[in-house]
Amino acid sequence: MEQSNPQGKLLIGADDCNNSNNESFNNVLSERLSRRDMMKMSAGLIGATMFGSFMSGCNDEATPLASSAAAAALLAFTPVAKNLNDVVTVADGYTAKVLYRLGDPIKVGISDYANDGTNTGDFESRSGDCHDGMTYFGLKSNNSGYDHNNSTNGLLCINHEYINQTYLHTVAEVAAINNASRVASQVDKEMAAHGVAVIQVSNSSTGFALDKTSKYNRRVTATTPMELRGAASGSAYTKTLYSTDGRATRGTVNNCANGYTPWGTYLTCEENWNGYFTADVRTGKELVAFNRYGLKTSSRYGWESVYPQWKATVSAADATADYRNVANTFGYNVEIDPFNPTSTPIKRTAMGRFAHEGAWPAKATAGKPVVFYMGDDSRGEYIYKYVSTQVWNPADANGGLATGSKYLDNGTLYVAKFNANGTGIWLKLDISEPAIATYATYAFADVSDVAIHTRIAADARGATKMDRPEWGGVHPTTGEVYMTLTNNSDRAKTGKPGLDEANPRYYADGSSKGNVNGHIIRWKESEPSATTFVWDIYLFGAQSAVDAGGDNAYYQANVNISGLTADNDFSSADGLWFSEATSGLMWIQTDDGAYTDTTNCMMLAALPGSVNDGATTAIKSLAVPTNVNADQTVTTRVGAKPTATKLKRFLVGPVECEITGIAETPDGKTIFVNVQHPGEDGTTTALTSNWPDGGTARPRSSTIVITKNDGGIVGS
């Protein structure tokens, strides 16, 4: 997710660090869509021959809707109007209740949060900041172990991505913060406010509430001991003063989206971790690696001025006596067992190292590999897939971290290449691949080198550059995979990819230019472990009405390509999630800076179609970037336009928030949604939001619970 400081400046992590010569997603689509005959084959012949058996197989395994009447009832609610109110506005007939706020105690004996910056010393027993991805795990009736079907008592695993220093500290402390010389007590609080929370929540006559007496409640923070497992564990690249054998590290940070496993564990994903370290000037391979991952000589919060483990610098005779390699121990998916509060989290290095937005599992099938899809959230980065070597055995359910080692420490990592003819291929990332073994830009040494420098290996294989791959999701009945491409203003800059079929819209929205509102791509495979796929663009974000004085006819045809209306227009899709209870209701959440003059960020509900259900569409751009010499008309494949019954706005959040993270109870009657950084542009003397406490209170990131007033399925 793109993060800003209180002054609104872009922070490290969303920068374009991909200077490879690989084709951009745009150029691939341009070639693809100029071949009309191939498009027809992609939509017809390929779909009929390549995927006929696949579709029947998925449907056989999927959980069906309770009834056709239930399917028809989805999205029956009245759409929520866009607004700039400092409240959570949810569809009529629903109630949203605050469950878990920044600073709330998660254990007995911890005082209520003062919300004025004075709390200190006990933050590892409180809610962290900037709530993000999360998952609900039902508990067995005896309150011990995983029960996928329990909708009244369970564990919520919640990411706490980063912090808002302005609201975490006192007014005087904020004014005095100097990254070159931090105060230990402040840094301790900030590190504890990062990471993950595991909390037990139970439903009663008054709704869900946090159980502070639960033995499961715990915080995993930026200082928690972690194991390194998989290809990078024990390598020369991960040895530090803390772990001289390279098999351990401390902490997890910038935990954005997430995932879960078929064996009942949680995956938290380290996204913009690079900004937490200071790095010195390196040479040779290390220089290539540091530049490719965006490591800089300054850090985001200045923690290194207090604790040396945040200094990725050379200060001793070898790597076992300093922290020059510490950044190599971050950038992974971290597996946590929510049912074992004394267990040590494990970073699964075989799944690659990059800005992990999330890890979304395909449905596990007995006798087939376990598969996860992943996005690297930066401009011009890639989409990945992990396929386990071991095939799924249902007897491994509830196996905990030991089962995780079986499936996640040994597998094949792939990166996506989107071909011009509407097909795609997953390219293997392995030292045995000639393109990697002989890559001129970076001399890979072994399998650990590939696991740690995944981005560079993907460059070598010629993967397709994408527009900030963010959240993904796997449709529970069709198996099709969707991924949000949030936006990319770089296309307006000299030297960056210009207009083409994958990103055909170039226009201005205030000071923003380029692919301002983003889009959602999707693909279909014969089975999750397949190395080929077909794809199209599901949905383009846009505002429904042209700005005053604009050419409405042109705008509707060439910018609002998906035909969005006032009831479902949006910008910068970020979060994306499928409901299993409804067998395919999709939730779309936004993290937007281009439409916020009209509305706060939002969440929409959708009933998507399928790959290649739309048509080729010619799109004309009148305002072109500086590296394009003339107006252009490009043709792309767009999914079927969503009707009023297929896409609706369900919720609008408070001022300056991001709506992110979602989980549901197995019966679909309760969903949990996170409201991140409300009032992020305010100051302690000029608050722009007081949500959720109201009055003159500082704003607090929070988890809310949404239920339907008649007790029905959420989204119906």
WOSUL-V659887 format. One record per backbone hydrogen bond with DSSP energy under -1.0 kcal/mol. CO is the residue of the C=O (numbers start at 1). NH is the residue of the N-H. Records with the same first field share a line. If there is no record, write none. Layout:
# WOSUL-V659887
CO->NH + NH
This chain:
# WOSUL-V659887
3->11
5->8
9->5
11->14
23->465
24->28
25->29
26->30
27->31
28->32
29->33
32->35
34->36
35->39
36->40
37->41
38->42
39->43
40->44
41->46
44->48
45->49
46->50
51->55
52->56
53->57
54->58
55->59
56->60
57->61
58->62
67->71
68->72
69->73
73->76
83->600
89->652
91->94
93->709
95->707
97->705
100->703
101->104
104->127
107->110
122->125
123->126
125->106
127->103
130->161
133->159
135->157
137->155
138->147
140->143
145->140
147->150
152->203
153->139
154->201
155->137
156->199
157->135
158->197
159->132
160->195
164->167 + 168
165->169
170->174
171->175
172->176
178->181
183->187
184->188
185->189
186->190
187->191
188->192
189->193
191->222
193->129
195->160
196->220
197->158
198->218
199->156
200->211
201->154
202->209
204->207
209->202
211->214
218->198
220->196
224->251
226->249
227->347
229->349
230->233
232->235
235->238
243->240 + 246
246->234
247->228
249->226
254->271
256->133
257->269
258->359
259->267
261->264
265->261
266->336
267->259
268->334
269->256
270->356
271->273
273->276
274->277
275->300
278->312
284->288
285->289
286->290
287->291
288->292
289->293
290->295
296->279
302->305
303->306 + 307
307->310
308->311
310->278
311->313
312->280
318->321
322->241
323->326
325->328
326->329
327->330
331->354
332->270
333->348
334->268
335->346
336->266
337->340
340->343
345->227
346->335
347->229 + 349
348->351
349->352
354->356
355->377
357->257
360->373
365->368
368->392
370->388
371->362
372->386
373->360
374->384
375->357
376->378
378->381
381->466
382->376
383->416
384->374
385->414
386->372
387->412
392->367
393->396
394->397
396->399
400->404
401->405
402->406
403->407
404->408
410->389
412->387
413->429
414->385
415->427
416->464
417->425
419->422
422->535
423->419
424->533
425->417
427->415
430->433
433->436 + 437
434->438
436->439
442->444
446->450
447->451
448->452
449->453
453->457
454->458
455->459
456->460
457->461
458->463
459->462
465->25
466->380 + 468
468->486
471->484
473->482
475->479
480->475
481->523
482->473
483->521
484->470
485->519
488->515
489->492
490->493
493->496
507->514
509->512
512->509
514->516
515->488
517->572
518->541
519->485
520->538 + 539
521->483
522->536
523->481
524->534
527->530
531->426
533->424
534->524
536->522
537->639
539->520
542->570
547->550
550->552
551->555
552->556
553->557
554->558
555->559 + 560
559->561
560->563
565->568 + 569
567->649
570->542
572->591
574->471
575->589
577->587
579->584
580->583
585->579
586->606
587->577
588->604
589->574
590->659
595->598 + 599
601->653
602->590
603->650 + 651
604->588
605->648
606->586
610->613
615->638
617->636
619->634
621->632
625->628
632->621
634->619
636->617
637->537
638->615
643->646 + 647
646->607
648->605
649->80
650->91
651->603
652->89
654->657
655->679
658->676
660->674
661->674
663->672
665->668
668->714
670->665
671->706
672->663
673->704
674->660
675->702
676->658
677->680
679->682
686->683
690->694
691->700
694->697
701->102
702->675
703->99 + 100
704->673
705->97
706->671
707->95
708->711
713->716
715->75
